[in-house]
Amino acid sequence: MTVQEFDAVFVGAGHNSLVCANYLARAGLNVLLLESRKTIGGACTSEELVPGGTFSSCSYIQMMLSSDIISDLELKRHGLSSTAPAMQEMGLWDDGQHVMLWQEIDKTLRSIEAHHKNDGEGFMRFATRLKRFGDLTQSVQFGDPPSRAALEQLFGEAGETELFQEFMEGSTEALLTKYIESDRLRGLMMFMGLVSTWGSPHTPGTAYVYGYHAVGEFERAFGRYGLPAGGMGMITQSLLRALVERGGEVRVDTKVDQILIESGRAVGVRLASGEVIRASMVVSGTDPTRSLVNMLPDGALPPAAKASAEKIDQRGSMARIHLLVDALPDYVGFTPGTVGPQHQGLNILGPSPSLYEKAWEAQQKGEFPDDMIIEALIPSVTHPGLVRVPGTHTLSLGVQQLPFDLAHGDWDSRRDEWADKVLEIYFRYAPNMRNHILGRHVITPLDLHRTYGITRGNINHMSMIGLENLFDQRPTPETSHYRTPIPGYYLCGAGSHPGGGVTGMPGHNSAQRILADLAGKEDDLTQRKFDKADRGLIDGILKTDVGQKLGYKVARSRIFRGLTERLSK
C-alpha cells in the first residue's frame, strides 16, 4: 500500500475542484486531484456520446463562468475559446408562433412586440430590475456567504427592499406576472427558474432560481451566453492545462473510498484500491451527501452536523437526449430547407405556465407528463468542428422537472420509453427530423447519480429553492463557510455558496477560505462591494416611470446599440 504526501488532495475533478486547485497551486501548494471517472470535468465535460459527434454531456452553455476567474487563471491562454450565438434564445410553439431573444436588445424588443405588443416595454422594465438584482447579488457571490439579515441590510441600504422580496422569496409566476402579460412569453422566461427544481412556477423561491441563472454573463455582457468551441469540456481542459503548468497533478479512474481522519483531523484519503494518499488537507468537490455522509467514517461529524447533512434536500432533476443527425430541423413557422437564426441558439419548445404546472403534478407522482417542455440546442451550427462528417450535427434535447424515483419501474427500465415520448413531442416542432437521426444517447437522472456522481441527479448538488438552502445555510449551517467541523476538511462543490451552474465561484471562494485559514485569518472573507457611485444614478433614473420609458426608447433604437451594450456590462 503506497502512501504519498501532498499539501492538498481533492475528491473529484469537476470544474469547481479544478478552479480551487488552480488558486491553491498558484499560491505554491502541492495539489492532487482524484477523479473516479476516466475523464475530468464532472458535469462540465465533452464526450463522444454518439460516434462522430462531440457533445456537452450535462451542462452545455457558458453563461455563469465568472470573467474574473477566466482572467485570473488565464483560461483563454490555455485554450478556452467561446462564441456567443447572435440569436441567443427562442421560444417556439407548435402553431409556429415564436419569440427570439437576440444579443441586440432592440431586435429582441421588436420580436417580443410582434408576439405581444404591450410586452416590449414590460420586458424592458423587467430587464432593468433583473440587472439591478444581479448587481446587488454579485457583490455577495465572491467570498463567505452572508446571513439573511446581512442580505436584507444590503438590499435595504440600496433602497431595494421590494426587490429582495420579489427575487429572494417570491415565485417565478408572481415575479413575471408583474411585468409580462403574455402567458407564452412568461413561459419562455420562467424556464430558468425551473432548472433542476422540485416545484412549479408558483413555488416560492423559484424567483431566486430564475434570477441566479438569468443574471449570468459572457465576456462581461449581462444575460448573455457563449458556446465553447470544443463543448463545455473545453472549460475544464483549459483549467487542467493551467493547473499542470502550475505543478498540479490529476489522476483519473481513481475512486476515493473514504476520508482519513486521525485525532479528529482530515489527513488524507483511502482509495477503493486500498492505496492511501496523505495530505495536509482534503477538499471535496463532490455533492454534500457524498462529502458529508458517504465518505466519512462513523462518528467523524458531531451529531448535530451529521443530522443536518442527512436532511439535505436533493430533490429535483432533469435529463438529456443527445442526437447525431444528418439534417437541420425544419421548425414549424419557418421556411423548410433554410438555415437561419432558429438553428443558432437555445430553443425552448412549447413553454407555458400551465405545462410547467402539469409537469410538477407528474413529478410529485413519480410519473412522466403527457406533454413536456423541451430545450434544444445545436452547437455544431456555431462550431462545425464538433462533428467528423460535414453535413451532420450534434442536437441536444433536455427536459426539466423530472422525478428521480418513479412510481412504476425505474429509469433503466423506462429509459427508451421516456426518450421515445420526448422525441414524439419534438417531432411536432420539427417533423422532418423523424427520418434524420443517426444515433442517440440518453442521460437520465439515474445516470447523473450513478455515472456522473451527482446524488439523486440534482445538477445543483442540492435544492436552490428557499433561503434555508442558500447563502449561510448552504449546504448546512455547520459547513456553509467551506470548512467542515473536521479540521483540514473543506468543501468546494456546487453544494456550497453560491450554488450550481458552471460558475467556478464555489471553487474560487473555497480556495480563498483555505488560504486565509493557512494565513491565520479567521474573519469572514471580504465581499466584493457594489459600486453605488458607478450605478446609483442610472438605477435611480430607471426606477422612475419617466426613466423606464426613456430607457425603453433608447434600448429599442438601433442608433443607440453601442450605448445599450455599454450599459449591459
N, C-alpha and C positions, 0 to 999 in steps of 0.2 A: 504494500500500500504506500503510494508516493505522497509525500507532504511537501507542498510548495508554499512560499510566503509572498504575500502582496500587501500593499497598503490598503487596497480596497478590492473586494471581489463582488461582482454583480450577478444577480439571478435574473436572467433574461437579457436579450439584446434587441429589445424593441427601441423605438426612436427615443423615448424618454431616458432609457438607460444609456443609450449612446450619447445623448446630449449631456447628461450628468457626468458620464465618464470623461468626455472631452474637456469639460471645465476642470475636473479634478486633475486630469493629465496635464493640462495647461498650467496648473499650479505646481506641477512637479511630482504628483503622486504616481505610483506604480499600480496600474489598474488592470484587472482581468474581467472580461465578460463571458458568462457561460450561457449558451443558448441550447435549449433542448431540441429544437428543430434543426434541419440540415441547412437552413438559410436564416439569415438575420432579418430583423425588421418587425417581427410580430405582426400586427395588423397593418403595418405600413411597409408593404413589400410588393415586388413584382415577380410573377411566376408564369411559366408557360403551362397554364392550366389546360389548354387545348393545343395540341401540336400545331405549330405555325403561327401562334399569336402570343404576345406577352401581355398579361393582364395585371391590373392593380387589384389584388385579391379581395381586400376588405375596404379600406379607405381608398378613395380614388380622386379626390380633388385637393389641391394645395390652397387652402383658404385661411387656415388658422396658424400656420407656422410663423412664428414671430420673425419679422425682418431683423430685429436686433440680434436674435440668435444666429440667423443666416450670416449676418455681418461679423459677429463675434468669432464664429467658428470657421469663417471663410469658406462657406459651403459652395459658393459659385466657383471658387478656385479649385475646389475638389470635385467638380463635375456636375453640380446641380444647375440644370438649365430648364426653365419652365416658360410656358406661353399661356397668356390669357385669351381664351376664345373671344371673338368680337361679340357674338351673341352668347350671353352668359347663361341664361335660363329661359325655358319656355314652358308655359302651361298649355296643354293640348287636351281637347275634349273630343269625344267620338263623333260629334257632329261637325268637326273640322274647325270649330272656333279655337282661337289661340291668342296668347299674350306672350310677347317677347320682352325680356329684360336685357338690355344691352350695356356695354361699357359706357356708352354715351347716355347720360340721363335724359337729354331731350328726345332721343329716339325711344327710350323706354316710356316716357310720358305720353308720346303720341300713340304708341302701341296700346297702352292702358286705356287711353281715351277712345280709341277705336272700338275697344271692347265695352267700356262703360264710361260715358263722358265725364261724369262727376268725380271719378276716382283718380284722375290725374293729379288734381290739387290735393286730394286727401292723401294720396300716396306720397306726395312731396312733404306734406306736413308730418306724416308718419316717419319718413326717412330722416328728417331733421331731429326728431325726438329719439329715434334709434341711434343716430350718430352721437347725440348728447349722452345717451346711456352708455354707449361704447367708450366715449372719452372718460367718463367717470369710473366705469368698472375697469378700464385698462390700468388705472392708477393703482389698483389693488391686485392685479394679476401677477405681478412680479414681487416676490418676497413672501414673508409669512402671511397666512390668511387672516383677515380681520374678523372680529366678532360682529354679531348682528348690530350691537349698539354702535360700534365704530362705523359700520356701513351706513346706518341711519344718520349718524352725525355727518358723514361725508356728503350724503345727498342733501341733508338739511342745510348745511353751510353753503352749498351751491344753489340753494333755493329750489331744490328739486324733490321735495317730499312726495309729491304726486307721482313723479317718475319712478321713485322707489316702489311705491305701492303697485303701479301698473306692471312693472317688469319683474320685480322680485317676488311678488305674492300672487299676481293675477294669473288668469288662463290666457292662452293664445286667442281664443274666441273673444273674450272680453276686451283684450288689448286691440285686436284688429278691427272689431266692430265699431270702435270709436272713430276710426279713420276711413274704413273701406266699406262701400255699400254692396259691391258685387260678391255674392256667395262664392263664385268661381275664383275670383281674384284672391279672396281671403283664403280659399282652399289652397291655392298655389303658394301663398306666402307662409301659411301655417305649417307647411311641411317641415321646415327647420325646427319647429317646436316639438316634433314627434319622433326625432331621431333616437332610436333605441330606448323608447319610453314605455312605461306601463301606465297607459292612460289615454285620454281623448283630448280634443281641443278645449273642452270645458274643465279639464282637470287643473285645479290651482297649482301654480308652479311651472306650468308648461310655457308661460310667457318668458320666464328666465331661460329655459332651454332654447327657445327661439332667439332671444337676444344674444345669448352666449355664442351661438353658431353664426348668426347673421351679421354680427359686427366684426367678422374676420376681415383680413386684409391680404392683398397681394401687391408686392412692390410698393407698400405703404399706401395703397389706394383702398379706401374703406369699402367693404362689402363686395370685393372682387376676388376671384379665384384664378388659379393657373393650373395647367396640366404639365407635370414633368415629362420631359422628352422620352424617358425610359420607363414611365409609370412611376407610381409612388415609391417603389423601391429605390429610385434614384436619390431620394432624400436620405434614406438610411445608408445607401452605399457611399454617398458623399460624407456622411458622418463617420462611417467606418474608415475611409481613407484619411480623414482628418485625424482620427484617433490613432491610427497606426503611425502616422507621421509624428505624432507627439509621444510615441513609445508605448501606447496601449496595446492590449492583446485581446483577441476574441477567439473562443473555441465553440464550434457548433457541434450538433449531435451529442451534446453533453448535458445530461439531465441532473439537476440538483435534487437530492432526496431529502436533505434536512439541513437546517441551520444549526451549526455547532455552538453550544452555549457552555461556557466554563466559568464557574464562580459568578454566575449571573450576567456574564458579558458575552456578546457575539464574537467568536474568534475564527470563524471560517465556515466552510460548508463540507458536507459529505455527499459525494456523487452517488448515483444509482449503481455505478460500477464498484463502489466501495472506496474509491480514492478520496482522500482528504486534502482539501486545499485550505491553508490557514491564511488569515488576513487580519489586519488591524481593525477593519470594519467590513460589514456586509451591507450591501444596498440592493433592495429588491424592486425591480420594475414590473413584477407580475401583479395581478389584481389583489386586492387586500384580503380576500378569503384565502387564497393560496399563500400569501405572505404571512398572515397573522394566525391562521388556523391550521392549514395543511402541512406547512413546512417547519413548524416549531415543535420541539419536544413538549410533552405534557409538563405543565407546571412552569413553563418559561414565562408566560404572561401572568400578571396579577389577575385574580379572579374577575374584578370589575372590567378590566381591559379585555379579557377573553370573552366575557359576556357581550360586550359591545361589538366585538369582532364577529361573533357568531350571529348577530342580528343585522348585519349589513344587508341592505336591500339591493339585490341584483336582478330584480325583475325587469323585463323589457328587452326584446331582442329584435333582430332583423335577419334577412337572408338575401343572397345574391345568386343570379344565374349569369354565368359568363358564356358568351356565344362567339364562335368564329363563323363569320358569314361571308358570302360571296356577292353581296349586293347591299346597297344602302336602302334603308326603309323609305317607301313611298307613303309618307304620313298623310292621313286624311286632311283635306283642306289645302293641300299643296299639289302643284303640277307633277304628275308621275314622271320619273326618269330624270328629274333635275336635282342637282346638288346645290344646297343652299344653307342658310344660317340654321335651319331646323336640324341640321346634322352636326353642328359645331358644339353646342353647349349641353348643359344638363337639362333633360326634358322630364317634366312631371306630368304623367298621363292620367287624366280623369280626376284631378284633385277637387274635392268638395267637402265642406264640414260634415255633411251627412254621411259620406263614405268613411271618413275617419271615425265617426261615432259607431258605425256598424262594425268597423274593424276592431274597435275597443270592446264591443259586446262579444265578438267572437274570441278575442284574445283572452278575456276572462273565463270563457268556457273551454279554452284549450282547443279551439276549432279554427278552420280556415274560413274566412268570409266568402260570400258568394262572388263579390266583386272586390278588386284590390286597386289601390293607387300605386302606380309603378314609376320608379325613377329609371331613366335610361340615359346612357352616355356612350358615345362612340369615339374614344380617344384617338384612334388611328386616323381620323379625319384631320386632326390637328398634328399628329405625329405618325406619318406613314411607316416609319421605321419599326413600329410595334408589330408589324406582320411581315412574314417572309415572302409571301406571294402577292405581287401587285394585284389590286382589284378585290382583295379580301380585306375584312375589317374586324376589329375587336368591338363587340357590342356587349355592354354590361347592364343588367337589369337588377333592381333592388326593390325590396318591399319592407316597410317598417311595421311596427305594432304587431309583432308576432309572438305567440307564446313559446316558451321553452318546453313545457310539459304539455303533451297532447292528451285529450280525453280518450282518444282511441288510437292505439298503436304508438309509434314513436317516429322521430324524424328519419331514421334509417329506413324504416319500412314504408314510409309515406313520402319519401323524397321525390320520386318521379311523379307521383300523383299531384303534389303541390306544384312542381315545376311545370307540368303539363297544363295545369289550371292557369298559372300565371301567363304562359305563352299564349293560350287561347284568348286571354284578355288583351295581351299585347297585339295580337293579330287584328283586333278591332281597330287599332290605331295605325297599324302597318300591315295591311292584308297581304302584300306581296312577299313578306318575309317567311311565310309558311314553307316556301319551297327553296329557301336560300340559307338554311342553317347547316353548316358543315360539321359542327361538333359543339357540345355544351359541357359545362362543369358547374355543378350546383354546390353552393356553400350554405348549409343550414345552421340554425342556432346551435345544434348539437356539434356540428363541425367546428364552429367558433370555440366551443367549450373544449372539445377533445383535441382538435388538430392545432388550433391557434392559441390554446392555453388561456382562454378568457372564460371565467366561471359563468355558467348559465348563459353564455352568449351575449352578455351586455357589453357592447364595444366601448362604453364609457367606464367600464370596470365596476360601476355601481350606479344607482339612480342619481340623476341630477335634478330631480323634482323636489322642491321644498328646501327651505333653509336648514332643515335638520340633516340634509345630505350634502351641504355645501360649506365653503369657507372654513371656519374653525371647528366645524363638526365633521369634516371630510378627511379620511374615511370614518374615523371615530374621534370623539373628543380627546382620547388619550394618545392618538397618533397623528393629529391634524397638522403638526408643525414639522412633518417629515421624519422626526425622531419617533422611535417606539419606546416603550418603557424599559426595553432592554438596551443598556449602553452598547454603543458600537453597531447597532442595527437600525438602518434607515429605510425609508420608502421613497420611491421616485416615480411611480407609475401614474396612470390616468385616474386611479382611485384617490389620489392626493389633489390638493388645491393646485390650479383652479378647476381641473376636471379633464374630460375626454376630448377627443379630436386630436389631430396631428398638430399640436401647438408647440411642443418642446418645453412648455413652461413648467410643468411639474419637475422635469429633469433639471432645468436651469435652477429652479428655486431650491431643490434638494441639494444641489451642489453648493449653492451659496450658504445653506444652513450647515452643511458638513464643514466647509472651510471656516465658517465663523466659529463653530464649535472647536475646531482644531486650534484656532487662534485664541480661544478662551473668551469669546464674545457671547454672552448668554442672552443679550437683549434681542427683541424682535428685529428682523432684517428691515432695513429702510425700504419703504414702499416708494415706487415712482410716483411723484406727485402730479396731480392735474394742474396744468398751466392755465390758471384763471386769466392771467393777463393776455395770453395769446387768444383764448377762445371766448372770453367773457362778453365782449362787445357783440360779436357775431351771434352768439347764442341768445343774448338778451334781445337782439333785434328779431331773430327768428321765432321767439316765443310770442311776439305780438301778432295781431291779425294783419296789420299792415305789412309787417316783416315777412309773414308767411306768404302773403300774396306776391310781394316783391320777389322773394326767393323762388317762388314757383315760376314767375315770368322769366327770371334770369335763367333758371335751370332748363326751361322749355325752349330757350332760344339757342340756335346753332352758333350764333355770334359769340355767345359767352361760354362756349365749351371749355376754353382754357381756364377761365375763372372758376367754373364749376369743378374742373379737375383739381385745381389747387386747393379748393375748399374741402375736397373729399379726402385729402391727405391726413 
